Amino acid sequence: MPFSMRSWGQVEKGFLSGDINAAFMDIAQAMYLSDKGLAISMLMFTHRAGSRIIVPEQIRRLADFKGKSVLIPHKLSIQHMLVHRLLSAGNLKIANLGKLGESVDIESVPYALMPEMANADLDCDIAAFICPAPFGDVELKKKGFRPLLISRDLWKDHPGSVFVVHQDLLKTKGKNLGLMVNCLLDSARQLDRYMASPDTAEKGIEQLSASFLGLSASQTQKALKTSGITYNPKLLVPDMKILNIVLDYMCTTMEGMPTGTDLHGFIRPEFIHTILSES
């Protein structure tokens, strides 16, 4: 039974309480929970890249971020890592314990609330928010918001969310999990073909996607074409090298994840390897 949640915090609580058996979760949060003893395994990436940094009209350059805040979805998120890399590349200091001055504050806010907070920011304290498309797309037209850059400009084909399952399912529902991964890969192939050649791809994919997301077909079409998101099936295979890049940056550079994080047994690529070998 699929259902949506409004924040990564809710997903974490759902796993810890046993109410959730599987989820699409940010890669950094999933690694952290696995290290802390939560019995979950990653079966596949669900996409690569696909976020945008959105700014109000008064923000014209990176230096304009000074003394303001940037909204991210979660402290343990790939978006946090990307924002950290961007600010560091611009030689901008990140605020510590709320002390702004010439620094930039990074604030965790659920995706759904970001546009609302930015719209209500009468003091213009928010310099930007980063979220995956199509979140924020509607607000771009309302008050002069614009995309500053897409996340693949900071790291091409970076990881995003991953499909993780409780390890009990590996024993009791292995065949069903194989079927689900197969369905997810089939969807990825259709989306990948659509973005490569929209005119010859399967008809109606915008309508199907829009119906699922509760958006118009044109909004979904724009999100797919302008977000930089990638659904190349070969890039959806769990890759420990990619995980270690994220882990090293968050542990060493950001100091936001415990050193010595153990990912032994976290990835289970056999499901997607089997399907790709048969196709």
N, C-alpha and C positions, 0 to 999 in steps of 0.2 A: 504494500500500500504506500504509494509515494505521497509526500506532503512537504510543504515548504516551511522554512523557519526564517525569522527576520534577522538573525545575527549568528556569528560563529560561536558566540557564547552559548546560545541555545542548543546548537548542535553538540557541543562538548557535554553539556548537562544531560542531553538525551542519551548519549553513549554511556555516560557514567551511571545513569539510572537504569539502563537496560531497556529504555523505551525505543531506542534506535538500534537496528541490526546492521545497517549499511548507510553510507552517506557520501555525498560529494563534498569534500572538505578541502580547505586550503592546505597546501603541501607542508608548510611550516608548522601549522597547528597539529596536523596529523603526526608528524615526526615527533613533536614534543609530547603528545599524549601517549604515543607508543613507548617512548623512552621512560615515561612516568609509570609504565606498567599496565596501561590499558591494552587489552588483548585484541588489537586490530591489525589488519594487514592491507597493504596497498596492492590493488590488482592492475591499475592502469592510470595514466594521466587521462583526464577527460577533455583537455584542450591544451594548446600552448599559446602564450601571449593573450592579448585581448582586453587589456585595461586602458583607460585613458585618464590623463591628468587634466581636469577641467578647472578653468579659472574665470573669475569675474572680469568685466571689461577693463577695470582700472589696473589690472596686473598686466604689464607689458613685457617684463623681463624677469629673470630669476632673482635679481637684486631686490625687486619689489616684494619678495617674500619676507624680508627682514622685519622682525617685530610682529609677525602675524602667525597664523596657525595653518597647518595642512591636515585635512581629515583623511584617515585611513580606516579600513574596515576592522582591523584587529591588530594588536601588538605583534602577534605571531602570524603574520601574513606575508605573502610574497610582495604585496603592494607596499608594506612597510619597508622591506628591503630595497625596493626600487626607489622609493622616495628618499631613503637614506643615501643611496648611491648618487641620486641627482643632486641633493643638497651638498654632499661632500665634494662632488665634481665642481660645484659652483662656489666652493670655499665658504659655504654658509654654516654657521654654528647651530647646533641643535640644542634647544632649551633644556635645562635640567631643573626638575622640580618646579616647573611653572615660572621660572625666571626668564622672561623674554628679552627685553632690551633689544639688542641687534640680532638676537637669535631667532630661530624658527621653532615653534611648538608643534609637536606631532600628537594628534588627538585621535583616539579610537572611537569610531561612530559606526553603527550599522548602516549598510548600503542605503536602505530605504529612507533613512533620515537625512542623508547628506544633502540632497537638493533642497529639502525643506529648511535645514539649518542655514545653508548658503543664501537662500531667498530671504530669510529673516535676519540676516546679518546687517543691521542698520549701521553699525560702527565700522563695517568693512574690516573686521579682524580676521576673516578667513581668506587666505591667499589662494587656496586650491583644495580640491578633493579628488581622490583617485578611486575609481571604481570600474568594474567591468561593464562594458556595453551590454545591454542598452540602458542600464541605470543612468539617470541624469540626462538622457537625450532630450526628453520633453522640455526640461528646464533650460536647455541651451537656447531655446527660442524666446524665453520669457523675459529675462533681464540682462541680456547681453553676455551670457556665459559663452565661453568658447573653449574648444580643446587646445591645450598648450602643446601636448605631444601624446603619442601613443606609447605604450609601455615597451613595445619591441624596439623603439628607438634607444632605450636604455639597455636592453638585453634581448637580442633577437631570439625568437622562439623560446622565451623563458617559460618555466613551468607555472602552472596556475593551480587549479583544483585537481584533486585526485579522487578516485573511487576507492573507498576503504570499506572493509567489512569486518564484523566481529569474527574472530578466529573460529568460534564454534560452528559458523556456517560452512567453513572449509571442510569440516568433517561430515556435517549433516545435510548440506545443500550444495555439494560440489557441482553436480550436474546442472542444477538451476543457475548457479553462478556463471558457469560456462556459457549457458544460453543468454544470460543477461549481458555478459561481456560481448558476445557475438552481436547482440542487438545494438549495443552502444557503438561498436565498430562499424556496423552497417549504417547507423545514423551519421557517424563521422565521415564515412566515404561519401554519402550523399551531400553533406555540407561542403566537404572538400571539393567535390566536382562542381557544386553550385558556385563557389567562390572563384574557381578557376575559369569557369565558362558559364555564366548565368543564363545565356540565351539557349544553351543546349542541355542544361541540367534538367533534372526531374521537375515537372510542372507542379506548382502548388506548394513548394517547400516554404515560401514566405508565409503563405496562409497558415500552414501547419505550425510553423514556429511562432507566428504572431498569436495564434489561438492559445498555444501553451503558455506564452508569456503575458497574455492579456494586452497585447499591443496591436497596432495596425500593421498591415503587411509592409507598408512603406518604411515604418520605423524599424522593423526587423531587418528589412533589406539594407537599410543604411547602416545598422549596427554591424551586420556581417561584412559589409564592404569597407567600412572605415575604421574598424577597431584593431585591425592587424591580427585578429585571432586566427589560429591555425588548427585544423582538424586532420592533418595528414596522419593516417593510421600508423605509419612507422614511428612517428614522434610520440605516440601514445603509450609505447612500451615502457614499463618502469625502468629507470636508468639510475643506477647507484651513483654514477659520476655526477649527474645533475643534482641529486639529493645532497651529495657531499659539498658541492659548490655553495648551495643554499646554507647548509649546516655550518660550513667554515665561516662564511661571511657573518651569519647571525651570532655565532659563538665568539669569534675573534674580533671582528671589526665593530659590530653593533653591541656585543656583550649582552645580547637579549635572550640567549638560550644557553642552558648549562653546558659547560665544557665536558667532554667525555660522553656526550649523548650516544647511546647505543642503538643502532638501527639493524642489529642482527635479526634476521627473520622477518623484517618489516615488509619487504617487497616479495610478492608472489607472482612472478611474470609468466608462469606456466600456462595460465588460462589464455592470455592474449597471444603467446607464442604458438600455442596449438591452433588457434583460429587463423592466425596469419599464415601458418604453414599449410593450411588446408585450402586457402583461398587462391 
